[in-house]
Amino acid sequence: MRTTPLLVKPILLYSKYVRAELTSWRNWGNGLDVGAEVARIGEELGSLKRSIGVPVEFKQVSAVSSLNDISSVSSDVDSSDAVLLYAAGGWIEHIRALASRKPTVVFLRHRSGHYYLWHEIIHARFIRMNVSDEPSQPWLSYSDVVVDDYGEVAARLRALYALKNMRGLRVVSIGGVGGWEVGAKAAELARDVWGLDVVVVPYSELESEVRSVESSREAMEEVRRAVNEYLSSGGVSIKVPAANVERAFVLKEALLRILRKYDAHAVTSPGCMGDIIRVAKTPPCLSYSLLNDEGYAGICEADFVAIPAFLLLRLITGKPVFFGNPTYPHHGVVLMAHCTAPRRMSGVEREPAEVVTHYESDEGAAIRVLMRKGQTVTVVNPAFSGRRWVVFRGKIVDTPAYPACRTQVEIQIEGDWKRLIKEMVGFHWVMVYGDYVKEVEYALEKKGIEVRVIE
C-alpha cells in the first residue's frame, strides 16, 4: 500500500535553575547535561527508526526551556504529525504549548538515564491539572505517557502512522457497498469516522477489464507466466484444474487495472458469492490472496464494518491481514475461517497452501493457507455500530479441514474466553501475526472508539 511516513518532532524540555539562599530553588531532576542528553536522544531515535517497522522520520532534536524557545520551533512542530516530548523539566505552560498543537507522546526517564522531573508530577500536575481526580485537559491522556520503554513509544508511533495513512485511503468497491446486514450505513461510518475514500464502480467495469485481459495476447502471456511462477515457487499444491488457477490470475490482472485507474490500493466487492463469479467465471478468493501478498488490500464482501479494522491492522503492522468468519468460542478455543487468506502472513515468506475450490459455490480457485502453528496473533472484532471493537491475543493451535471455508485456524484465546462470548459484536473478524493489542488500543482511543480487550 502506498503510504507517507509519520513526521515526528523530538523536543527535550528542561529547566534552568539558579541557587537561592534560604528557599527552595530546584525541582527533582536538577543537573541534566542538556548537550549530552540531546546526543543520547538522537542515538536512541536512530535505533528506534531501524526497528519500528513502519516509515517514521524523526526531525532534529530541539532543546527548549521557555515559551520563547518553544515559539522558535513552532513551525517545525506545525509541519510535523506528532511531537515526542522528553519532559525532563519545564512547567505546565510549556507542555500545554506543545501538546495543544499536535498529538504528543511524552517520554519520561526513571531508570533509563538522568531522572526527569515529570516522572514525579505529570499525573497530578498536568493530566489532572492540580484540581481533579480525573483527567482535566484535552491534550494528554494516561496512554500518551511512556516511562523508560522505547517499545511502548514504538507502539504509539505505529498507531499514529496508521491513523495518518487511513485518512483519504481510497477503497474501490465493485458493485456497491455492504456491511454484512448493516449495509450502506457501514460505508458512511467508514468515511465519517476513518476518512476512507470509498469509490463505487459497477460490475460492468470489472467485466470490461476481464474481457480486455482475455482478448490481449500479451496480457494472457503475462498471466500464464505469472501462473507458472506461482506454481513453481514451492509450498503450494493444486487441487483444481489448471484453468481455474488461470481464471483467478485473469481476475487479479483486471482488479489491478481498476486499482491503477482509480489510483487505489484497496479493492472489495459485495458480490463475492455470486456476481463476481458470473462476471469473471471465478470467485475472487485466490485473486485477493495474490493481491494481499503483493502489498495491496483485497477484502471480501465489501464489509465496511470490518474494512477499517483490516486496513488499520495492515498499516500498523506492515503485514497482510486475514479476514474471516468467527465461530462460537468454547474451551478456550475459537475457529476462524474464510476462503481467501494471504500466504505472506509474516510479511516475508509464504506459508504452505493448497489451491482448492471456493467452498460455498465449489467453483474456481480459493486457497487453504496452512498458517503457522504456535504463532501469536492479534484478533479484532468490530461492532456493527462502528463505535466499539473487541480485541484479543491468541495462538494458532491447528489448521483443520472442516467442511467450511477453506483457510481455517483454531486459535487458543489468551484471556477470559467466556467473557469473549459475551463481548462478541458485529460479525467478521480480522487477524494478523504478532501482538499488536497496544497499537490497536491507542489508535482507537485517539478515534474515540471504545475498545474492550479480552485478558
FENVENCOR-V68989 format. One line per field, one symbol per residue. burial: + if it has 16 or more other ideal C-beta (glycine too) atoms within 10 Angstrom, else -. A space follows every 10 residues. Layout:
burial=???
//
This chain:
burial=--+--+++++ +++++----- --------+- -+----++-+ +--++--++- -+++-+-++- ++++++--++ --+---+--+ ++++++++++ +--++++++- +++++++++- --+-+++++- ++---++--- ------+-++ --++++++-+ -+++++++++ ++++++--++ ++++++++++ -++--+++++ ---+-++++- +-+-+++-++ --+-----++ --+---+--+ -----+---+ ---+++++++ +++++++++- -+-+++++++ ++--+++-++ ++++++++++ +++--+++++ ++++++++++ ++++++++++ +++++++-+- -+++++++++ +++++++--+ +-+++++++- +-++++++++ ++--+-++++ ++++-+-+++ ++++-+--+- ---+++++++ ++++--+-++ --++-+++++ ++++-+++++ +++++++-+- ++-+-
//
